[in-house]
Amino acid sequence: MIFVSAPIISEQVLLQELNHRIGNEFFSAMSLVSVAAKRSRSKEAKAALSGVTELLHHYAELHQALTLPKHDAIVDATIYLRTLCLAIKRSKLDHMRIDLEFSASPLKLQSQQCWLVGMILYELITNAARHAFCGKNGKIRVELMRAGAFVECKVLDNGSARENAPRGRGLKIVGELVKALDGRFKQRFRRAGSTSTLVVPTGPLRARVG
């Protein structure tokens, strides 16, 4: 008997399929909640369900913003990351009364580099929102600039996160993503806030990524 091995499915295809299915689930959930809101006779229930629909919509926007851009393409990193920051603000920060500012100079990056930087930004902004403000309002600022053959990205907040706080899963993920980018990462904590700095080369990624 001759066995023919199944073709190997690339990670890119699997990731695209997963993102497609998650997007469909978001759409289904929003549709169900919208139908429930229309059928409800209670104004309070309608308002609450409408709020849930809006939040699900923002989560779907965030998921879309975190998807990998077209493979092996050069993308406008400023537009990609600005869109991501806006999605994070709408889905996570607005109801926490945390403002998010984004400042960047024009910048082009390889699609995978841009995606990995975006994943790191997501983790850093989420960590700052969770640990730096303790339920109080505050401000997070993202700065993106080119420095010669490198890209420097900073996430600054005016909160009060502790320097000796336990290293959570989010920062471990950041560490692995920084390695994939062949980059450098450091954090500085002060009474007036903290600064996370990511520096990555603009050259092509190594073959192990993608």
Secondary structure as the mmCIF struct_conf table of DSSP 4:
data_model
#
loop_
_struct_conf.conf_type_id
_struct_conf.id
_struct_conf.beg_label_comp_id
_struct_conf.beg_label_asym_id
_struct_conf.beg_label_seq_id
_struct_conf.end_label_comp_id
_struct_conf.end_label_asym_id
_struct_conf.end_label_seq_id
HELX_LH_PP_P HELX_LH_PP_P1 SER A 5 SER A 10
HELX_RH_AL_P HELX_RH_AL_P1 GLU A 11 ARG A 39
HELX_RH_AL_P HELX_RH_AL_P2 LYS A 43 ALA A 65
TURN_TY1_P TURN_TY1_P1 LEU A 66 LEU A 66
BEND BEND1 THR A 67 THR A 67
BEND BEND2 LYS A 70 LYS A 70
TURN_TY1_P TURN_TY1_P2 HIS A 71 ASP A 72
STRN STRN1 ILE A 74 ASP A 76
HELX_RH_AL_P HELX_RH_AL_P3 ALA A 77 ILE A 88
HELX_RH_PI_P HELX_RH_PI_P1 LYS A 89 LEU A 93
HELX_RH_3T_P HELX_RH_3T_P1 ASP A 94 MET A 96
TURN_TY1_P TURN_TY1_P3 ARG A 97 ARG A 97
STRN STRN2 ILE A 98 ALA A 104
STRN STRN3 LYS A 108 GLN A 110
HELX_RH_AL_P HELX_RH_AL_P4 SER A 111 HIS A 131
BEND BEND3 ALA A 132 PHE A 133
TURN_TY1_P TURN_TY1_P4 CYS A 134 GLY A 135
BEND BEND4 LYS A 136 LYS A 136
STRN STRN4 GLY A 138 ALA A 147
TURN_TY1_P TURN_TY1_P5 GLY A 148 ALA A 149
STRN STRN5 PHE A 150 ASP A 157
BEND BEND5 ASN A 158 GLY A 159
TURN_TY1_P TURN_TY1_P6 GLU A 163 ASN A 164
HELX_RH_AL_P HELX_RH_AL_P5 ARG A 169 ALA A 180
TURN_TY1_P TURN_TY1_P7 LEU A 181 ASP A 182
STRN STRN6 ARG A 184 ARG A 190
TURN_TY1_P TURN_TY1_P8 ARG A 191 ALA A 192
STRN STRN7 GLY A 193 PRO A 201
BEND BEND6 GLY A 203 GLY A 203
HELX_LH_PP_P HELX_LH_PP_P2 PRO A 204 ARG A 206
TURN_TY1_P TURN_TY1_P9 ALA A 207 ARG A 208
#
